[in-house]
């Protein structure tokens, strides 16, 4: 069934289809439509869930942790400062190996106040052991909501999927909603491997020495790295059942490209329009959308870039003092390879600047003309 | 003792200091709640007392969590159990005074306002004892701690956490002492049989932090109650009050103070000030109890 949905509502409908059992969330612009819609859905009885209206995002994530530890499928949503407030509990929930799913609406961080799109909020959580999936459109948002629970519950690590503020959260698009029966077949009820059970009492999170501590972290890392294949497998299963798959990266017209633009989120779709125009004008440019950020799909990125001599990474985020965060990760991923392209780190669109097709064409043409990498940052004013 | 210890769920092998009041508190509370209880444990002395992996000195499920999250994790555990159809298991959030009065207060207030269904125990040893005796907002006036040295002892009064909980109109809030185990266990039973946010404030003397001999914990607990410094009472729905025990000939505050070296620097005028504050607070409490009886 097709409906016209804003991105936030696509999140809520995806969570409904996934049959989340406990939701704990706190409102923040531009995530508010998610909590409002889920409140309505729960109040109507269309989703049989406990929705705990907590007093902060920190408590939202802690509440999800308790519910997940008791064996319930749990969900929360936030944005920007809310995600930053959660930061401590992101480490806790991942360390406790709880399959919590969260939607984050990418919004800039104050000061100064700004409500618009930027990815620094979610990328600042890169070392928390959460999986990160960056969505391009509202259909992908809905489909990822369903996939995320399956991934999280399979590998016992929490998953955050991300959508751009306003560009997706408050923009209506046609979204194909799968049948509940089919979603139930794809995503059976959550059967936890670990839970708080008075018939089988265990202590979770007790003090350890260095040997056990490191070993547990190593397990976490190995499970995260091995999850790339699992994510692909689940995505392929989803595609077979529902006709839509996304992969972990999406190359576009990269064959024989002299330059590949690397993008994430909504910039990806715009980049493809720009690439078509450039190709029509005889400019050999391709695009590579990175959907999965943690675990970082190094092999897939290297394979997509192949022998292309130049890569321009578009970052709507910034690690002040280092540069764009996707660019850093791409450089690190390619450094030990035989084929090492020049990587240009382009930072723009911070606080909501709009990447139009024309702007992306300009970025591509300038990148082709450059003789150097422009390290550490090539600024783009939109 | 009338009530037997039916459920001995705290075991040897715990790593508390000798004479720890907080171990007595856990023992009495779990004796009443029994094995069908899930323990949520934020950072506090007890996150160490359970002992290190793979041992555990309490024989119920334990979830260790962040300092400020006892109440909200308990809310989540309750919601998860409810969704699984388990309405019987007790959810027990167990926090020290720091995790209740200070860093945990926001989450506790949130849960209490929602009236989420669990028991929250604050075992109050009147400072951050686990990190080495730093002052909290539960530290009483006049006390030495490592962050309130003798030369600049704590000048503020202890925060009125019971008043804060009463203002949330929680179904049940009570003070208790490890030196009055029958009273303590009766209150745990009353809390167990209600629904909603139930709050127990248990004074747990701490030989390490209060600086007294480890065989004096029960004596200190008795003195705190008998001097009216720590009155035993209950509040139902935030508006009906009941005194649990009236020490008719109260011990002078000075005698309680002299039992512990954390107050050894106080001069006679300061000790008189403690007595005056104690009398004032007792009068106010009695006035409230008479005005709003259970």
Interface residues (C-beta under 8 A of the other chain):
Chain A: X21 X22 X24 X49 X50 X52 X53 X54 X55 X56 X58 X59 X60 X62 X63 X64 X65 X66 X67 X68 X69 X70 X71 X72 X74 X88 X89 X92 X96 X196 X197 X198 X201 X202 X203 X204 X205 X206 X207 X208 X209 X212
Chain B: X35 X36 X37 X38 X40 X47 X48 X50 X51 X52 X53 X54 X55 X56 X58 X59 X60 X61 X62 X63 X64 X65 X66 X68 X69 X71 X72 X73 X74 X75 X76 X77 X78 X79 X80 X81 X82 X83 X84 X89 X106 X107 X109 X110 X113 X114 X116
